[in-house]
Amino acid sequence: MVVLVGSSSTGKTRACWEAVQPLVKYGWRLWHPFDPTRAEAALADIERVGPRTVVWLNEAQHYLGAGSGLGERIAASLHALLTDPARGPVLVLGTLWREYATTYTALPRPDVEDRYPRVRELLAGRQIALPDSFDTAAIADARALATAGDRQLAHALEHMGEGRLAQFLAGAPELVRRYETASPPARALLRAAMDARRLDVGLHLPLTFLEHAATDYLTSDEYDTLDDNWLEHALAEVTQAVHGNLAPLRRIRSRPTQPLTQQGNTALGPAYRLADYLEQHGRDIAKPMCPPASFWEAAHDHLTQPDISRLADAAQARHRIYWSYQLRQKAAEAGSTVALAELAVLREGVGDREGAERLARQAADAGNTEALAKLAEMRELTGDREGAERLARQAADAGNTEALESIAGLGSTKGARDIGEEPEAAERILREGEGHLRRAADAGNTFALVLIAELRYLAGDRIGAKQAAEQAAQAGNPDALPSLARMREEAGDWEGAERLLRQAADAGNEDAPALLCSLLEKVGDWEGAELTAREAADAGNSDAVDRLARMRKISGTDRDGLWTYGLDPDGTPSTPW
C-alpha cells in the first residue's frame, strides 16, 4: 500500500496512474470503488478483491475519513486484505491532502475521543510526501521536453511560479484568475462557498444556501443593482470550465437509484461543489476573516446535520453567540444529543439554571450524560456544592463514569479543605461516595481507586488504602504510586518509597518530583534532591522551579544559577510569567 500525500493539483493522481501502467502486461486489473458512494462501494465489494488487483483510492479521505464509523471499517478491511497471503499480490494506491493525512495520523489528546485508530495504523509507514513544486532536475527535464516541441509544457514553464508546474497544468491559475475577475454576484457565490468549506461544511453545497449566503458579500451598491436573473447569470459564469475541464463551481447530480439518506445536501435540491484548488486558496486568503450575517442565516435556514453542528462551533469560536445558539437549537431539534448538552451549558452560563437542567435531563434521557456532569462542574466552581453533587449523582445514575469520579472528587475536595485529619469526617465522606467510586472503578475508571485509597487513608484505614492503591497501580494508573510511597515511608522503607516516587515521576505524575525532593531532603540527600528538582524544572514543572529556588536560597549555594530559571537571587521571578 502506498499513499501519495500533497497539496491540491500537485500531480498525485497522475503519478499513481503512470506508476501502474506497466502492470497491465502482467494481467493486473484496477478497481475503483465509487458507486453509490465511494465508502459504501469499498465496503460492499472489498471482500471480492483477488490477486493482481490495484485498489484505486484516489482522494482517500472519502474512504478513510467517511463518517458513522465507515472509515474505520474500511481501514480494517484493507488491513485484512493486505495481510492475507491467499489474496495477494495486491496493490492499494491512494492520494491524500496533507491536512487529511495530519488529521488521521495525529495522536489525540487524552481527553479527546480517538476517531482514527485503525486508519492511523494503516497509514503508518505507507505515505510518500509529494512536494508542492518541481525541483531543479525535474524542471530541467520539463524544459528539455518543451524544447523538443511540447508547447503545453513550454507555456506552463513560461507562466508558472516557483516550480508549481503541476498546479498550472491542472488549471489552478485560471481558477484563481476566474475568481479574482468574477462579476460581483459570481464572486459573492464563490466567497460563500469558500467560507463554507473553510468552516468544514460538506462538499455538496445547496444552491438555496449559496444564494442566501451570498447577499452580504455584496456592497450596498452591488446589491441594489442586481437584476432579476442575477443568480442564473452568476451560476453560468462560475460553472464555466477552465483548463483541465475544471470549473470554480460544479453541479452535483444524484443518481435516481440513490436513497435520500445517501444523497446528503443534494437531497435538498440542486447542489454545487467548489473546485479543490479554490477551496485551498480560500483557506489561505480568508483564514482570519469571519463570514457575514447572511452566511450564518443561510446556514440556519438551508443546511442540515452534521453541517449545522460544525458551524455552531465555528460561530462560537468567532463570538457569533446568537448564531451559535440558533444553530445548536436547530441541531437539537434534529435529534442531536450533543447539541442539547451544549445548549444546557450555554443556559447555565447565562444563569438559567432551570432551563439548563431541563435540557441536560433531555440529553441524558436520550443517552448523553455529559451535560449533567458539566453542569455539576460549573456549580462546584460557583460554590454550589449541594447542587453540584445532586447533578453529578444524576449523571452517575445514568451511567456516566466520569460523573462517578466527580462525586468522589467533590468528597475528596471537601476532605482536603474541611476535614483535615479528622477520621470521622473522612469516614462519612467515604461512606457517602464509595458506592459510586466502586461502580466507576468497575466501569474501568482507575482514578476512582486512587480516590478510594486517599479517603481510606484519611479515615485511618491504612490496610484498605494500600489495597485500593495497589489495585489502581496494577491497573496502570501512576497516580496511585505516591500514595503507596507515603505508606512505605511511614513504615520506614525509605528505599521502597523512593523507588515508587521515581516510577511515578517517570510515568508523568506531576506531584511525584516534589514528593521525591521532600523525601530526599528528609534522608539528608541534598544533592539528590537538587538534581531531582533541576530535572523537573528543566521539564517545565513550575513547582520544581519554586522548590529549587527555595533549596538554593536555604543552602546559599550557586545563587547566580537561579537566573537559568528566570529567578532573581532571592528566589523571586525575575520576569513576569
C-alpha positions in Angstrom: 0.0 0.0 0.0 1.2 3.5 -0.9 -0.5 6.8 -0.3 0.8 9.9 -2.0 0.4 13.0 0.2 0.5 16.5 -1.1 -1.4 19.7 -1.8 -4.1 20.0 -4.4 -3.1 19.7 -8.0 0.5 18.6 -7.3 0.3 15.5 -9.6 -0.6 12.8 -7.0 -3.3 11.1 -9.2 -1.2 11.3 -12.4 1.9 9.9 -10.6 -0.2 6.9 -9.4 -1.7 6.4 -12.9 1.7 6.4 -14.6 3.1 4.0 -11.9 0.5 1.3 -12.6 0.7 1.3 -16.4 3.5 -1.4 -16.5 1.3 -3.8 -14.6 -1.2 -4.2 -17.5 1.0 -6.5 -19.4 1.2 -8.8 -16.4 -2.5 -9.3 -16.2 -3.3 -6.9 -13.4 -6.7 -5.3 -13.0 -7.7 -1.9 -11.5 -10.7 -1.5 -9.1 -12.0 2.0 -8.3 -15.0 1.8 -5.9 -17.2 4.9 -6.3 -21.0 3.9 -6.6 -23.3 4.7 -4.9 -20.8 6.4 -2.7 -17.1 5.7 -2.5 -17.1 4.4 1.1 -20.2 2.2 0.6 -18.8 0.8 -2.6 -15.5 0.0 -0.9 -17.1 -1.8 2.0 -19.6 -3.7 -0.3 -17.0 -5.3 -2.6 -13.6 -5.3 -0.9 -14.1 -9.0 0.1 -14.2 -9.8 -3.7 -10.7 -8.3 -4.4 -8.4 -11.1 -5.6 -4.7 -11.4 -6.7 -3.2 -9.0 -9.2 -5.6 -6.2 -8.3 -4.8 -2.5 -7.9 -7.3 -0.9 -5.4 -7.6 2.7 -6.5 -8.4 5.1 -3.6 -8.0 8.4 -5.2 -8.8 11.2 -2.7 -8.6 8.6 0.1 -10.3 11.0 2.6 -13.6 9.9 1.0 -12.9 6.4 2.2 -10.7 6.6 5.3 -12.5 9.7 6.6 -16.1 8.6 6.0 -18.4 9.2 8.9 -20.5 6.9 11.1 -17.5 4.6 11.6 -17.3 3.7 7.9 -13.7 5.0 7.6 -12.5 2.8 10.4 -14.3 -0.2 8.9 -12.7 0.4 5.5 -9.3 0.7 7.2 -9.8 -2.7 9.0 -10.9 -4.3 5.7 -7.9 -3.0 3.9 -5.6 -4.3 6.6 -7.2 -7.7 6.3 -6.7 -7.6 2.6 -3.0 -6.7 2.9 -2.3 -9.3 5.4 -4.0 -12.3 3.7 -1.4 -14.2 1.6 -4.1 -16.1 -0.2 -5.5 -12.8 -1.8 -2.1 -11.4 -2.9 -0.4 -9.9 -4.7 -2.5 -6.7 -4.4 -1.5 -3.1 -4.6 -3.5 -0.4 -2.8 -2.9 3.1 -4.2 -4.3 6.3 -2.6 -3.9 10.0 -2.5 -4.4 12.5 0.3 -4.1 16.2 1.0 -1.6 17.0 3.8 -4.4 18.3 6.1 -6.2 15.0 6.0 -3.0 12.9 6.5 -2.1 15.0 9.5 -5.6 14.6 11.0 -5.7 10.9 10.5 -2.2 10.2 11.8 -2.0 12.6 14.8 -2.3 11.1 18.2 -5.3 12.5 20.0 -5.1 14.3 23.4 -6.0 12.1 26.4 -9.3 13.9 26.8 -10.4 13.6 23.2 -12.0 10.6 21.5 -9.7 8.7 19.2 -11.6 8.8 15.9 -9.0 7.2 13.6 -7.0 4.4 15.4 -7.3 1.9 12.6 -6.7 4.5 9.9 -3.6 5.7 11.7 -2.3 2.1 12.0 -3.0 1.5 8.3 -1.2 4.7 7.1 1.9 4.1 9.3 5.0 3.7 7.0 2.9 3.8 3.8 3.0 7.5 2.9 5.1 9.3 0.3 5.1 13.1 0.5 4.9 15.0 -2.7 6.5 18.5 -2.9 4.4 21.5 -3.9 6.9 22.3 -6.6 9.2 20.5 -9.0 12.9 20.5 -8.1 15.7 21.8 -10.4 16.3 18.4 -12.1 12.6 17.9 -12.9 12.2 21.4 -14.2 15.3 20.8 -16.4 13.6 17.6 -17.8 10.5 19.6 -18.5 12.4 22.3 -20.3 14.1 19.6 -22.4 10.6 18.3 -23.4 9.4 21.8 -24.1 12.5 22.5 -26.3 11.7 19.2 -28.2 8.3 20.6 -29.2 5.9 20.2 -26.2 4.1 23.6 -26.5 1.9 23.0 -23.5 4.9 22.5 -21.2 6.6 25.5 -22.8 3.6 27.7 -22.0 3.4 26.3 -18.4 7.1 26.8 -17.8 6.8 30.4 -19.0 3.9 31.3 -16.7 4.3 29.1 -13.7 5.5 30.4 -10.4 8.1 28.9 -8.0 8.2 25.5 -9.8 4.5 24.8 -9.4 4.2 23.2 -12.8 1.6 20.6 -11.9 -0.8 23.1 -10.5 -0.5 25.3 -13.6 -1.1 22.3 -15.8 -4.2 21.4 -13.7 -5.7 24.8 -14.4 -5.2 26.3 -10.9 -4.0 29.7 -12.0 -7.0 30.0 -14.3 -9.3 29.1 -11.4 -7.8 31.8 -9.3 -8.0 34.3 -12.1 -11.6 33.4 -12.7 -12.3 34.1 -9.0 -10.4 37.4 -8.9 -12.0 38.8 -12.1 -15.5 37.4 -11.5 -18.5 39.7 -11.5 -19.7 40.8 -8.0 -22.6 38.2 -7.9 -20.4 35.4 -9.1 -17.6 36.4 -6.7 -20.1 36.5 -3.9 -21.3 32.9 -4.6 -17.6 31.7 -4.7 -16.8 33.5 -1.4 -19.8 32.0 0.3 -18.7 28.5 -1.0 -15.1 29.1 0.1 -16.1 30.1 3.6 -18.4 27.2 3.9 -15.7 24.7 3.0 -13.2 26.6 5.2 -15.6 26.1 8.1 -16.0 22.4 7.3 -19.4 22.3 5.7 -19.8 19.2 3.5 -18.6 19.0 -0.2 -22.1 19.4 -1.7 -23.4 23.0 -1.1 -27.1 23.5 -1.7 -27.9 26.3 -4.2 -30.5 27.7 -1.8 -27.7 28.1 0.8 -25.3 29.8 -1.7 -28.0 32.2 -3.0 -29.0 33.3 0.6 -25.4 33.4 1.9 -24.1 35.5 -1.0 -26.1 38.6 -0.3 -24.0 40.1 2.4 -20.8 39.6 0.4 -22.1 42.3 -1.9 -21.8 46.0 -1.2 -24.9 48.1 -1.0 -24.4 49.5 -4.5 -23.8 46.0 -5.9 -26.8 44.6 -4.2 -29.1 47.4 -5.3 -28.1 47.0 -9.0 -28.8 43.2 -9.2 -31.1 42.2 -12.0 -33.9 39.7 -11.5 -31.9 36.9 -13.1 -28.7 37.6 -11.2 -28.4 34.1 -9.8 -28.8 32.4 -13.2 -26.2 34.7 -14.8 -23.8 34.2 -11.8 -24.1 30.4 -12.0 -23.4 30.4 -15.7 -20.3 32.3 -15.0 -18.9 30.2 -12.1 -19.7 26.8 -13.7 -17.9 27.5 -17.0 -14.9 25.2 -17.2 -11.3 26.4 -17.3 -8.1 24.5 -18.3 -8.3 20.8 -17.5 -12.1 20.8 -17.6 -12.2 22.3 -14.1 -14.8 24.8 -13.0 -14.9 27.1 -10.0 -18.3 25.5 -9.1 -19.6 22.2 -10.4 -23.1 21.0 -10.3 -23.6 17.7 -8.4 -26.2 15.3 -9.6 -27.7 12.5 -7.5 -28.3 9.2 -9.2 -32.0 8.3 -9.5 -31.3 5.0 -7.7 -29.5 6.6 -4.7 -31.6 6.7 -1.5 -32.3 10.1 0.0 -30.3 9.1 3.1 -27.2 8.8 1.0 -27.6 12.0 -1.0 -26.6 14.4 1.7 -27.3 18.0 0.8 -28.2 17.1 -2.8 -31.5 15.8 -1.4 -32.3 19.5 -0.6 -32.3 20.5 -4.3 -29.5 21.5 -6.7 -26.1 21.4 -5.1 -22.6 22.5 -6.1 -19.1 21.6 -5.3 -16.2 24.1 -5.1 -13.0 23.3 -7.0 -10.4 21.8 -4.8 -7.8 24.5 -5.6 -10.2 27.3 -4.9 -11.1 25.6 -1.6 -7.4 25.6 -0.6 -7.0 29.2 -1.9 -9.9 30.3 0.2 -8.4 28.7 3.3 -5.2 30.7 2.7 -6.7 34.2 1.9 -9.6 34.2 4.3 -8.2 32.4 7.4 -8.6 35.4 9.8 -12.0 36.6 8.4 -15.4 35.9 9.7 -18.3 35.3 7.3 -21.1 38.0 7.3 -24.6 37.7 8.9 -26.2 36.3 5.7 -23.9 33.3 5.8 -25.0 32.2 9.3 -28.6 32.9 8.5 -28.4 30.8 5.3 -26.7 28.0 7.2 -29.5 28.0 9.8 -32.2 28.1 7.1 -30.8 25.7 4.5 -28.3 23.3 5.9 -28.8 20.1 7.9 -26.8 17.9 10.3 -23.9 17.5 10.7 -23.0 20.7 9.0 -25.1 22.9 11.4 -23.3 21.4 14.4 -19.9 22.1 12.9 -20.9 25.7 12.1 -22.3 26.2 15.6 -18.8 25.5 16.9 -17.3 27.8 14.3 -19.8 30.6 15.2 -19.0 30.3 18.9 -15.2 30.4 18.1 -15.8 33.7 16.3 -18.0 35.2 19.0 -21.2 34.9 17.0 -23.0 33.7 20.1 -26.5 34.3 18.7 -26.0 32.2 15.7 -24.1 29.6 17.7 -27.2 29.2 19.9 -29.6 29.2 17.0 -27.6 26.5 15.1 -27.4 24.3 18.2 -31.1 24.7 18.7 -31.8 23.5 15.2 -29.3 20.6 15.6 -31.1 19.7 18.9 -34.4 19.7 17.1 -32.9 17.4 14.5 -32.1 14.9 17.3 -28.5 15.8 18.2 -28.0 15.0 21.9 -24.6 16.7 21.8 -26.3 20.0 20.8 -28.8 19.5 23.7 -25.8 19.1 26.1 -24.1 22.2 24.7 -27.4 24.3 25.0 -27.6 23.2 28.6 -24.1 24.5 29.3 -24.9 27.8 27.5 -28.1 28.2 29.6 -26.2 27.6 32.7 -23.6 30.2 31.7 -26.3 32.9 31.4 -27.9 32.0 34.8 -30.9 30.0 33.5 -30.4 27.0 35.9 -33.9 25.6 35.4 -33.6 25.7 31.7 -30.1 24.2 31.8 -31.2 21.3 34.0 -34.2 20.6 31.7 -32.1 20.4 28.6 -29.4 18.4 30.4 -32.1 15.9 31.5 -33.4 15.7 27.9 -29.9 14.9 26.7 -29.4 12.3 29.4 -32.8 10.6 28.7 -31.5 10.3 25.0 -28.3 8.8 26.2 -25.9 11.7 26.6 -25.0 12.4 30.2 -22.1 14.8 29.5 -24.3 17.9 30.2 -25.2 16.8 33.7 -21.5 16.2 34.5 -20.5 19.5 33.1 -23.2 21.4 35.0 -22.0 19.7 38.1 -18.5 21.1 37.5 -19.9 24.6 36.8 -22.0 24.5 40.0 -18.9 23.4 42.0 -16.9 26.4 40.7 -19.6 28.8 41.8 -19.7 27.3 45.3 -23.0 25.5 45.0 -21.7 22.2 46.3 -25.1 20.8 47.1 -26.4 21.5 43.6 -23.1 20.2 42.1 -23.3 16.9 43.9 -27.0 16.5 43.1 -26.3 16.9 39.3 -23.2 14.6 39.5 -25.3 11.9 41.2 -28.0 12.2 38.4 -25.3 11.7 35.8 -23.8 8.8 37.8 -27.2 7.2 38.0 -27.4 7.5 34.2 -24.1 5.6 33.9 -21.5 8.4 33.4 -18.3 7.1 35.0 -16.7 10.5 34.9 -19.5 11.8 37.0 -19.0 9.0 39.4 -15.4 10.2 39.8 -16.7 13.7 40.1 -18.8 12.8 43.1 -15.7 11.4 44.7 -13.8 14.4 43.7 -16.3 16.6 45.4 -15.9 14.5 48.5 -12.1 14.5 48.4 -12.1 18.2 47.8 -14.2 18.7 50.9 -11.9 16.4 52.7 -8.8 18.3 51.8 -10.5 21.6 52.6 -12.7 20.8 55.6 -11.8 17.7 57.5 -8.0 18.0 57.9 -7.0 14.9 59.8 -10.4 14.2 61.3 -11.0 10.4 60.7 -14.8 10.6 61.5 -15.3 13.2 58.7 -13.3 11.2 56.3 -15.3 8.1 57.2 -18.6 10.0 56.5 -17.4 11.2 53.1 -16.1 7.7 52.2 -19.4 6.1 53.3 -21.4 8.6 51.1 -19.2 8.2 48.0 -17.6 4.7 48.0 -20.5 3.0 46.2 -20.3 5.5 43.3 -16.5 5.1 43.3 -16.7 1.3 43.2 -19.1 1.5 40.3 -16.8 3.9 38.5 -13.8 1.5 39.1 -15.8 -1.5 37.8 -16.5 0.6 34.7 -12.8 0.9 34.1 -12.1 4.3 35.8 -8.9 3.6 37.7 -8.7 7.1 39.2 -11.7 6.2 41.3 -9.5 3.6 43.0 -6.9 6.3 43.7 -9.6 8.4 45.4 -10.8 5.4 47.5 -7.2 5.0 48.6 -6.9 8.7 49.6 -10.2 8.7 51.5 -9.4 5.4 53.3 -6.1 6.9 54.3 -7.7 10.0 55.7 -10.2 7.8 57.6 -7.2 5.9 59.2 -7.8 2.6 57.2 -4.2 2.1 56.1 -4.8 -1.5 55.0 -7.8 -0.6 52.9 -5.9 2.4 51.5 -3.0 0.2 50.5 -5.2 -2.4 48.8 -7.1 0.3 46.7 -3.8 2.0 45.7 -2.2 -1.3 44.7 -5.3 -2.1 42.6 -5.0 1.2 40.8 -1.2 0.8 40.3 -1.7 -2.7 38.9 -4.3 -1.3 36.5 -1.7 1.1 35.2 -2.6 4.4 37.0 0.6 6.1 38.1 -1.4 8.5 40.4 -1.6 5.6 42.9 2.2 5.4 43.3 2.6 8.5 45.5 0.0 7.0 48.0 1.9 3.7 48.1 5.2 5.6 48.6 3.8 7.6 51.5 2.8 4.3 53.2 6.2 2.8 52.5 7.8 5.9 54.1 5.6 5.7 57.2 6.7 2.0 57.5 10.4 3.1 57.4 11.0 1.7 53.9 12.8 4.8 52.5 14.3 2.9 49.5 10.9 1.5 48.5 9.3 4.9 48.8 12.0 6.5 46.7 11.6 3.7 44.0 7.9 4.2 43.8 8.2 8.0 43.5 10.7 7.7 40.7 8.4 5.4 38.9 5.5 7.9 39.3 7.7 10.7 38.1 8.8 8.7 35.0 5.1 8.0 34.3 4.3 11.7 34.3 2.7 12.2 37.7 3.1 15.9 38.4 3.3 15.6 42.2 6.0 13.0 42.3 9.1 15.2 41.7 8.2 17.5 44.7 7.4 14.5 46.9 10.7 12.8 45.9 12.6 16.0 46.7 11.0 16.1 50.1 11.9 12.5 50.8 15.5 13.0 49.7 15.7 16.1 51.9 14.4 14.1 54.9 17.2 11.5 54.5 19.8 14.2 54.0 20.5 13.7 50.3 20.5 17.3 49.4 22.5 16.8 46.2 20.0 14.2 45.0 17.1 16.5 46.0 18.5 19.4 44.0 19.3 17.2 41.0 15.7 15.9 41.0 14.3 19.5 41.3 16.6 20.6 38.5 15.4 17.9 36.1 11.8 18.6 36.9 12.4 22.4 36.4 14.1 21.8 33.1 11.0 19.8 32.1 8.8 22.8 32.8 7.5 21.9 36.3 6.9 25.3 37.9 6.5 23.7 41.4 10.0 22.3 41.0 11.3 25.7 40.0 10.0 27.2 43.2 11.4 24.3 45.2 14.8 24.6 43.6 14.9 28.3 44.3 14.0 27.7 48.0 16.7 25.0 48.3 19.4 27.2 46.9 18.3 30.1 49.0 18.5 28.0 52.1 21.8 26.5 51.2 23.3 29.7 49.9 24.9 27.9 47.0 25.0 28.7 43.3 22.9 31.8 43.7 23.8 33.1 40.2 22.4 29.8 38.7 18.9 30.9 39.7 18.9 33.1 36.6 18.8 30.0 34.5 15.2 29.5 35.7 14.2 33.2 35.4 14.6 33.9 39.1 16.3 36.6 41.0 19.0 35.6 43.5 16.4 35.9 46.3 14.3 33.2 44.6 11.6 35.5 43.2 10.7 35.6 39.4 13.0 38.0 37.5 10.4 38.4 34.8 6.6 38.3 34.9 5.5 34.7 34.0 
